[in-house]
C-alpha cells in the first residue's frame, strides 16, 4: 500500500505549495515528511507524527 503524500510542513503546518519545499522519508520509520522552504532555511525542528523521530 503506497504511503500518503505529505501535504503540510511538519514543522509549521503550512501547505506545501510554495517552490522550494521538500518531501522526504523519515529516517527512522520511512513515513513521508514535508518541510516548507522557510523551515528548511531556518533549520527548524520537526517531529515525525508516526514514530516521534525529531530532526533539525
KAWO-V751704 format. One line per field, one symbol per residue. ss: DSSP state (h for helix, s for strand, l for the rest). A space follows every 50 residues. Layout:
BEGIN
ss->???
END
This chain:
BEGIN
ss->lllllllsllllllsllllllssssllllllsssslhhhhhhlllsslll lllssl
END
